[in-house]
Amino acid sequence: MSAQAVNMQAWVAFTELAGPALLAMLVIGLTAGILQTATQVREASIPFVLKLAGMALLTSAAGNLMMGGVEGFAARLFNAIPGLLHG
């Protein structure tokens, strides 16, 4: 395995871990912003609490799946270290 392959796999593992959380926070924040604008409620704690609850729900529901990608990458990386060091 080459260093470029390790780099690409690292980005894939990062995307698998951070992608769902970032997407969920984007959807929750956008929805809360639209609702706050429509109702003219300007309270900063509402989106924060919604995002906090969404993140807790996401990690409890899909945390194992998200960490599976990182675990697989770590296993492949540890197996590839001798080849990366010696040529």
C-alpha positions as a LaTeX table, in Angstrom:
\begin{tabular}{lrrr}
\hline
Residue & $x$ (\AA) & $y$ (\AA) & $z$ (\AA) \\
\hline
Met1 & 0.00 & 0.00 & 0.00 \\
Ser2 & 1.40 & 3.39 & $-0.98$ \\
Ala3 & 1.36 & 6.59 & 1.00 \\
Gln4 & $-1.17$ & 8.03 & $-1.48$ \\
Ala5 & $-3.51$ & 5.11 & $-0.84$ \\
Val6 & $-3.21$ & 5.64 & 2.92 \\
Asn7 & $-3.94$ & 9.34 & 2.43 \\
Met8 & $-7.03$ & 8.58 & 0.35 \\
Gln9 & $-8.28$ & 6.02 & 2.88 \\
Ala10 & $-7.76$ & 8.54 & 5.68 \\
Trp11 & $-9.98$ & 11.04 & 3.88 \\
Val12 & $-12.63$ & 8.37 & 3.31 \\
Ala13 & $-12.55$ & 7.39 & 7.00 \\
Phe14 & $-12.81$ & 11.06 & 8.00 \\
Thr15 & $-15.78$ & 11.52 & 5.67 \\
Glu16 & $-17.50$ & 8.43 & 7.09 \\
Leu17 & $-17.01$ & 9.74 & 10.62 \\
Ala18 & $-17.70$ & 13.46 & 10.19 \\
Gly19 & $-20.07$ & 13.44 & 7.21 \\
Pro20 & $-23.24$ & 12.29 & 8.96 \\
Ala21 & $-22.68$ & 14.65 & 11.89 \\
Leu22 & $-22.00$ & 17.64 & 9.66 \\
Leu23 & $-24.99$ & 16.88 & 7.49 \\
Ala24 & $-27.27$ & 16.48 & 10.51 \\
Met25 & $-26.05$ & 19.76 & 12.02 \\
Leu26 & $-26.55$ & 21.53 & 8.69 \\
Val27 & $-30.13$ & 20.28 & 8.35 \\
Ile28 & $-31.01$ & 21.03 & 11.98 \\
Gly29 & $-29.44$ & 24.50 & 11.88 \\
Leu30 & $-31.07$ & 25.42 & 8.60 \\
Thr31 & $-34.48$ & 24.18 & 9.76 \\
Ala32 & $-34.19$ & 26.02 & 13.07 \\
Gly33 & $-33.10$ & 29.19 & 11.29 \\
Ile34 & $-36.02$ & 29.05 & 8.88 \\
Leu35 & $-38.49$ & 28.44 & 11.71 \\
Gln36 & $-36.99$ & 31.25 & 13.80 \\
Thr37 & $-37.22$ & 33.61 & 10.86 \\
Ala38 & $-40.81$ & 32.62 & 10.11 \\
Thr39 & $-41.91$ & 33.05 & 13.72 \\
Gln40 & $-39.62$ & 36.04 & 14.43 \\
Val41 & $-38.21$ & 34.33 & 17.50 \\
Arg42 & $-34.58$ & 35.39 & 17.99 \\
Glu43 & $-33.30$ & 33.06 & 20.68 \\
Ala44 & $-29.76$ & 31.73 & 20.24 \\
Ser45 & $-30.21$ & 28.78 & 22.58 \\
Ile46 & $-32.89$ & 27.09 & 20.45 \\
Pro47 & $-30.59$ & 25.96 & 17.59 \\
Phe48 & $-27.89$ & 25.03 & 20.09 \\
Val49 & $-30.21$ & 22.76 & 22.08 \\
Leu50 & $-31.62$ & 21.24 & 18.89 \\
Lys51 & $-28.12$ & 20.55 & 17.53 \\
Leu52 & $-27.01$ & 19.09 & 20.86 \\
Ala53 & $-30.03$ & 16.78 & 20.95 \\
Gly54 & $-29.50$ & 15.84 & 17.29 \\
Met55 & $-25.86$ & 15.00 & 17.88 \\
Ala56 & $-26.74$ & 12.89 & 20.92 \\
Leu57 & $-29.39$ & 11.06 & 18.92 \\
Leu58 & $-27.05$ & 10.55 & 15.97 \\
Thr59 & $-24.18$ & 9.19 & 18.03 \\
Ser60 & $-26.42$ & 6.86 & 19.98 \\
Ala61 & $-28.15$ & 5.58 & 16.84 \\
Ala62 & $-25.29$ & 5.43 & 14.34 \\
Gly63 & $-22.13$ & 5.74 & 16.43 \\
Asn64 & $-21.14$ & 2.11 & 15.88 \\
Leu65 & $-21.53$ & 2.43 & 12.12 \\
Met66 & $-19.56$ & 5.66 & 12.01 \\
Met67 & $-16.73$ & 4.23 & 14.10 \\
Gly68 & $-16.65$ & 1.07 & 11.98 \\
Gly69 & $-15.04$ & 3.00 & 9.14 \\
Val70 & $-12.39$ & 4.43 & 11.45 \\
Glu71 & $-11.74$ & 1.01 & 12.96 \\
Gly72 & $-11.31$ & $-0.54$ & 9.52 \\
Phe73 & $-8.95$ & 2.24 & 8.46 \\
Ala74 & $-6.87$ & 1.83 & 11.61 \\
Ala75 & $-6.59$ & $-1.93$ & 11.05 \\
Arg76 & $-5.52$ & $-1.44$ & 7.42 \\
Leu77 & $-3.07$ & 1.28 & 8.44 \\
Phe78 & $-1.40$ & $-0.89$ & 11.10 \\
Asn79 & $-1.09$ & $-3.71$ & 8.58 \\
Ala80 & 0.41 & $-1.32$ & 6.00 \\
Ile81 & 3.00 & 0.29 & 8.28 \\
Pro82 & 5.79 & $-2.24$ & 7.57 \\
Gly83 & 5.36 & $-1.78$ & 3.82 \\
Leu84 & 5.35 & 2.00 & 4.18 \\
Leu85 & 8.53 & 1.99 & 6.26 \\
His86 & 10.55 & $-0.47$ & 4.17 \\
Gly87 & 9.65 & 0.65 & 0.70 \\
\hline
\end{tabular}
